[in-house]
Amino acid sequence: MPSSNFSAQADHPAEISIQLLISGQVQGVGFRAATERQARLQQIKGWVRNRFDGRVEVVIEGSLAAVEAMVSWCHHGDPPAQVTAVEQIPLPPQGFAAFIIRPTLRG
């Protein structure tokens, strides 16, 4: 039964993790809450927070397809956010249990 073996593998794909530093008009416009909603839709785990420098920091973990979809979404976000740049930094998987909004990182 090759198809059932394939299905079992597809249910538990290897997870990857990435840090995103998002620049633009991304604070004070609901970007963190929208990111949390999108992450849950994509079955992504990790966190999001504002940074003192005006950027939003996101750490996401999930299947390759889910992470790619989330990164793509982060390049535009939801209106009224205006994303101008997304820096991507690969990370080792962290084993997050859920996706949360963290407090602002203070400088």
C-alpha positions in Angstrom: 0.0 0.0 0.0 2.3 2.7 -1.1 -0.3 5.4 -1.0 -1.0 4.9 2.7 2.8 5.1 3.4 2.9 8.4 1.4 -0.1 9.7 3.4 1.6 8.9 6.7 4.7 10.8 5.6 2.7 13.7 4.3 0.9 14.0 7.7 4.3 14.5 9.5 6.6 16.4 7.2 10.0 17.6 8.6 9.6 21.0 10.2 11.8 24.0 9.4 12.2 27.3 11.3 13.1 30.8 10.2 13.3 34.2 11.8 11.9 37.2 9.9 12.7 40.8 10.5 9.9 42.9 8.8 10.4 46.6 8.0 7.9 49.2 6.9 4.7 50.5 8.4 4.2 47.4 10.5 3.7 48.7 14.0 0.4 50.2 15.2 -1.5 48.8 12.3 -2.6 45.4 13.7 0.3 43.5 12.0 1.0 41.2 15.0 -2.6 40.2 15.4 -2.9 39.5 11.7 0.3 37.5 11.7 -1.0 35.4 14.6 -4.3 34.7 12.7 -2.4 33.8 9.5 0.1 31.6 11.4 -2.8 29.6 12.9 -4.4 29.3 9.5 -1.1 27.9 8.1 -0.6 25.6 11.2 2.6 27.5 12.0 4.1 27.6 15.4 6.3 30.3 16.9 5.9 33.9 17.9 5.7 37.6 16.8 6.7 40.8 18.6 7.4 44.4 17.9 11.0 45.6 18.2 12.2 49.0 19.5 13.7 49.8 16.1 10.2 49.8 14.4 10.5 46.4 12.8 8.4 43.4 13.6 10.2 40.1 14.5 8.6 36.8 13.7 9.9 33.3 14.3 8.0 30.6 12.5 8.2 26.9 12.4 6.3 24.3 10.4 6.3 22.3 7.2 8.2 23.7 4.3 5.0 24.5 2.4 3.4 26.2 5.4 6.6 28.2 6.2 6.9 29.3 2.5 3.3 30.4 2.5 3.8 32.4 5.7 6.9 34.1 4.4 5.0 35.0 1.3 2.2 36.5 3.4 4.7 38.5 5.5 5.9 40.3 2.4 2.6 42.2 2.3 0.6 41.5 5.5 -2.9 42.8 5.8 -3.9 46.4 5.1 -3.1 48.9 6.4 0.4 47.5 6.9 3.0 48.5 4.3 5.9 46.1 4.2 9.1 47.4 2.6 11.6 44.6 3.4 11.7 41.1 5.0 15.0 39.8 6.2 15.1 36.0 6.5 17.4 34.1 8.9 17.3 30.3 9.0 17.1 28.7 12.4 17.2 25.2 13.8 13.7 23.9 14.7 12.8 25.0 18.3 9.8 22.7 19.0 7.2 25.4 19.7 3.8 24.2 20.9 1.7 27.1 19.5 1.9 30.6 17.9 1.9 33.5 20.3 2.3 37.3 20.4 5.2 38.2 22.6 5.8 41.6 24.4 7.7 44.2 22.6 11.5 43.8 22.6 13.0 46.8 24.4 16.4 48.2 23.4 
